[in-house]
């Protein structure tokens, strides 16, 4: 062992041998928990984890939204209107600005298909109200 390691070990042993050592450690941990800090970094762990979970959730919702829009458009282009409208309705449900999305869909979809979408949304709302 080199001299630095020996010195560090001796200092740690002396610190732990102090009769007030456990009390000091408990007090430091209590202060850290009270402040909500993650040790020396000063970053609250719970806040960081919540933000991370929120980011994953937002990313998942965005991916689901894009998937449903793409699937709906593809099915409608194939002539499978019922199934396509169902996927577009799913996208509207998770959309942050459903009114704006409906405006866009109104201009891009044939009138008959848009009417089917509105009926689907109304049916979904009625079913939700009954639950």
Secondary structure in CASP SS format (residue, H / E / C, confidence):
PFRMAT SS
TARGET T0000
AUTHOR 0000-0000-0000
METHOD secondary structure of the structure
MODEL  1
X C 1.00
X C 1.00
X H 1.00
X H 1.00
X H 1.00
X H 1.00
X H 1.00
X H 1.00
X H 1.00
X H 1.00
X H 1.00
X H 1.00
X H 1.00
X H 1.00
X H 1.00
X H 1.00
X H 1.00
X C 1.00
X C 1.00
X C 1.00
X H 1.00
X H 1.00
X H 1.00
X H 1.00
X H 1.00
X H 1.00
X H 1.00
X H 1.00
X H 1.00
X H 1.00
X H 1.00
X H 1.00
X H 1.00
X H 1.00
X H 1.00
X C 1.00
X C 1.00
X C 1.00
X C 1.00
X C 1.00
X C 1.00
X C 1.00
X C 1.00
X C 1.00
X H 1.00
X H 1.00
X H 1.00
X H 1.00
X H 1.00
X H 1.00
X H 1.00
X H 1.00
X H 1.00
X H 1.00
X H 1.00
X H 1.00
X H 1.00
X H 1.00
X H 1.00
X H 1.00
X H 1.00
X H 1.00
X H 1.00
X H 1.00
X H 1.00
X H 1.00
X H 1.00
X H 1.00
X H 1.00
X H 1.00
X H 1.00
X H 1.00
X H 1.00
X H 1.00
X H 1.00
X H 1.00
X H 1.00
X H 1.00
X C 1.00
X C 1.00
X H 1.00
X H 1.00
X H 1.00
X H 1.00
X H 1.00
X H 1.00
X H 1.00
X H 1.00
X H 1.00
X H 1.00
X H 1.00
X H 1.00
X H 1.00
X H 1.00
X C 1.00
X C 1.00
X C 1.00
X H 1.00
X H 1.00
X H 1.00
X H 1.00
X H 1.00
X H 1.00
X H 1.00
X H 1.00
X H 1.00
X H 1.00
X H 1.00
X C 1.00
X C 1.00
X H 1.00
X H 1.00
X H 1.00
X H 1.00
X H 1.00
X H 1.00
X H 1.00
X H 1.00
X H 1.00
X H 1.00
X H 1.00
X H 1.00
X H 1.00
X H 1.00
X H 1.00
X H 1.00
X H 1.00
X H 1.00
X H 1.00
X H 1.00
X C 1.00
END
